[in-house]
Amino acid sequence: MSRLRTRLEPLGLQDLRWRCDPATLGFETTDEVRPLDGFVGQERGVSAIELALRISEPDYNVVVAGAAGTGRTSVTLDLLRKAAVARPASSDWCYLHSFREPDRPIAVELPAGKGPELAADLHELIEQCRADLPSLIDPDDGKHALPDIAMLAVGQRLAALRTKYAPIPGVVRHIDAIQENLSQRVKSSRAAEARSGAGALGPPIWTRFEANVFVTQDPAAGAPVVCEPNPTFPNLVGRIDYRPSPVGMDADFRSMRAGAIQRANGGYLVMNARDLLANRSAYGALKRALREGAVTVESPPDENAALPVAALRPEPIPLRIRVELIGDPGLYTLLRNRDEGVARLFTVKAEFTPSVDRTAPAIQAYASFIARSVRTHGLLRFSADAVARVIEEGAGLAEDRDRLTAQLGLVKDLLVESDATARARAQQTVRAVDVAEALDARGRRSDLIEEELQRLIDQGVVAIETDSKVVGQVNGLAVRELGDYAFARPTRITARTGPGFEGVLDIERQTHLSGPSHTKGVLTLEGYLLGKYGQRQPLALTARLTFEQTYGGVDGDSASSPELYAVLSSLGEVPIDQGIAVTGSVDQRGDVQAIGGVNEKVEGHFVVCKARGLTGHQGVIIPKANVRNLMLDPEVIDAVAAGKFHVWAVTSIDEGIELLTGVPAGQAQNDGTYPPESVHGRVQGRLAAYAENLERYGRPPQSSPNGRSRIAKTRRPAR
C-alpha cells in the first residue's frame, strides 16, 4: 500500500497564542495609568439597569443575570447608589399602640429622621406623666398635686405636641388618644388596674404612649440602598419578638422589627437570586409585597407552643421599592418558566456578558482596571510587561484570543497573587515573571488529581500509546472539570467492526455510562456511514465503540470525530498514528465542528508526549473553527517552535484521516466508488465483503423490536 504525504501543514506560531506587546501599552508602570472610572464592557447590562432607574412605574424590577466576577453586583450597587443620592430621603415609619384595637398596631409615616424625634418627645411626655400623675399608680399618695390640677400641665404638653406634629395626622390622633386615655383614668381613678402593670388590653399604661421607631432614614443620605445577604423570611419582611408573661407569650407594637423590604422602602433592595429562591416562603412574601404594593410584618406564632401566644395584626406599610435580583446566566428565563408572575413583577432583564471584544479601548480599560486595583488594594505597581501578561490571561480566560474576559473578579485575584509573589522576592514592582509564577502556583494548588492520573499513565496503569501505529485505535481527548480547575488527558478509543446489521453500538451507552450528547454524537456516525457507503448497497455493518479504562461516564460530542476515525481505521485496516491525538465533533456530512476546552486538550496530550519523549511527529488535531480559541501555554509554543510538537486544524474527516494514517482519503468517482487504495476505497471494499458474506451465510434481515435490522438465526432446541 502506498502512503502519500498530506499537504495539510501544522498551524504557525501566530495561530497558537495571541501576545500582548508591552510596548504598545504606552506606559512603563501602572503609576502612569489613570485608574478606571467605570466598567469594562457591560454596556448592555448597565443600560438596562439605568432604564429601570428612570422609570417611576411599579413592576420595573430588575433581574441582573451574569457569571460571577463580571461585576454584576458591584456595578449594580454603584449605579443604585449614584441614583439614590439624587433622590429625596425615604420616610421614617413608626408603629404606635392602638387604644381601640391593641392587637392591631398603627403604622405612621414621618419625614426622614423624625421617627427618633417623635420617640424622644413621647418619652419626655411619659416622664412628665410619671412626675405629675402618680395618683394613677398610688391614689393614697397625698404629697403630689391633685390629678385635675396635674392634668393641666400634661395637657399643655399634649397641646404643644399636637401643634408640632400637626402635619402628621397619625401622630395627632395618637396624642388625642393619649389625652383621652389619661382623662378617663383620672376621672375613674382606675388605680388598681394601673398598679397591676399590665392587663389583657396590652402593655402598662405608660408604655402605651411610646413610639416604636420601626424604620428611620438619614435625611441627608438620599434614598436607601439595602443589600440583603441572607434573605430569609424574617430578614426580608420583618419579625415579631415574643416575650414571656404571666399569661403566656406576649407581644405588642414595641415587639416588631423591620426587615430588608421595610428598610429599603422608597429606595432599592438588592439580593442574590439563588439565596432568595432557597427560601421559598421569603420569595413568596416578596412577590406578595410587590404585587399588593404593601408589606406587613409577618411573624406568626408557633401553633405548637406550650403557652398561649398573643397574635398581632399590624397595619401594612405602603411599598415603593425597586428590587434587583442578581444571579447566574439564564436566571431570567428560568424564573419566567417556573413562575408566570415574574414576567409582570420583574420587567427588566440586565445581562452581563462574560467577555468583551479585544479592542484597543478594551485593552486600555484593562490597564486602567489594573491601576485602580493597585491603588484600591494597596498592591505593588505593575510593570508594562506584567500588565501585558495579565491581559493575555484575560484572553485565555475568555477562551477566545479575540476577546477578553469580563469576569474581572478573576483578574483581580491574579493581581493579588502576583503581588504576593513579587513581595516574596523582595521586589518593588510586579513583573511578567511574577504573573507567570502566580499562575503556575495557582495550577499547583489544584492539580493533585491531574498529577495522579499522569503518574498512572507513566506507570502504564492507564494505557496510552504515543509512538506507534494501531488499527482501530485513536487517542481522544477528554476534559475533566474540577470546580475552578480543568485539565485534559488522552483517552484510548477503540473500534471493532464486523458483518451484521446492528450498526454502530456504543458500549458506554449499553452500560449506561454515556450522556445524551455523547450518545447523539455516536448516532451521528451512522448517518455519515450511511451517506458515504450505503447508497449502492445495504450497510451490512456491526461496530463496537468504547472508551478504554473509563468508568465514570462520558458525555459531550467532542469524541465523535475520533470515534469515526477509529471505525474507518478498523474497516479499512489502516493503522492510526498514536502520537497524534484528536478532538472534534462531526456532522453527518463529515464536517468537523468546534468543541470546548481546546487549550486544555492540546496541553494535556503535550504533557503525556513530553513525559514519554517528544519525537517531532506528535501533536493534536483540532477543528479549524477552534483556532480562534487557542491561547496555549508558552511551553507548548516553545516545543512547536522547535519542531518537536504540532497542532493541525481540519475542516473535514477526510483531512483528519489523511493526517492520522498517511493514506489519501479518496474522492468518489463517477460510478460512486472510491480508489481502491484510498481509505474510503478500502472501507467500501470491506463493507461490500461484509454484505456478500451475509448474503452467502445468513438469512435475510428481519425487523428487530428496536427498529434495527438483524440477521435471523436458526432457533436452537431448548435444553
Buried (B, 14 or more C-beta within 10 A) or exposed (E): EEEEEBEBEBBEEEBBBBBBEBEEBEBBBBEEBEBBEEBBBBEEBBEBBEBBBEEEEBBBBBBBBBBBBBBBBEBBBBBBEEBBEEBEBBBBBBBBBBBEEBBEBBBBBBBBBBBBBBBEBBBEBBEBBEEBBBBBBEBEEEEBBEBEEBBEBBEEBBEEBBEBBEEBEBBBBBBEBBBEBBBEBBEEEBBEBBEEEBEEEBBBBBBBBBBBBBBBBEBEBBBBBBBBEEBBBBBBBBBBEBEEEEEBBBBBBBBBBBBBBBBBBBBBBBBBBEBBBEBEEBBEBBBBBBEEEBBBBBBEBEEEEEEEBBEBEBBBBBBBBBBBBBBBBEBBEBBBEEBEEBEEBBBBBBBBBBBBEBEEEBBBBBBBBBBBBBEEEEBBBBBBBBBBBBBBBBBBBBBBBEBBBBBBBBBBBBBEBBBBBBBEEEBEBBBBBBBBBBBEEBEEEBBEEBEEBBEBBEEEEBEBBBEEBBBBBBBBBBBBEEEEBBBBBBBBBBBBBBBBBBBBBBBBBEEEBBBEBBBBBBBBBBBBBBEBBBEEEBBBBBBBBBBEEBEEEBBBBBBBBBBBBBBBBBBBEBBBBBBBBBBBBBBBEBBBBBBBBBBBBBBBBBBBBBEBEBEEBBBBBBBBBBBBBBBBBEEBBEBBEEEBBBBBBBBBBBBBBBBBBBBBBBEBEEEEBBBEBBBBBBBBBBBBEBBEEBEEEBEEBEEEEEEEBBBEEEEEEEE
